[in-house]
Amino acid sequence: MDQVLSMMPEGMLEQLTAEQRRDLIAYLRSPAGVELHSLSAPIGQ
């Protein structure tokens, strides 16, 4: 089974404060957030 990788650099989330994490999640869930890629294929394929 192929592994699906996150577009976020490894370790970046741990460097964010709780407030920054909430802001990031709110942005990604908003209509202005980035379009999600299909989970049927790993990134880069």
For each residue, the residues with C-beta under 8 A, 3 or more apart:
1:
2: 41 42
3: 42
4: 39 42 43
5: 42 43 44
6: 10
7: 37 43
8: 12 13
9: 12
10: 6
11: 14 15
12: 8 9 15 16
13: 8 16 21
14: 11
15: 11 12
16: 12 13 20 21 24
17: 20 21
18: 21 22
19: 22 23
20: 16 17 23 24
21: 13 16 17 18 24 25
22: 18 19 25 26
23: 19 20 26 27
24: 16 20 21 27 28
25: 21 22 28 29
26: 22 23 29 30
27: 23 24 30 32 33
28: 24 25 33 34
29: 25 26 33
30: 26 27 33
31:
32: 27
33: 27 28 29 30
34: 28
35:
36: 39
37: 7 43
38: 41
39: 4 36
40:
41: 2 38 45
42: 2 3 4 5 45
43: 4 5 7 37
44: 5
45: 41 42
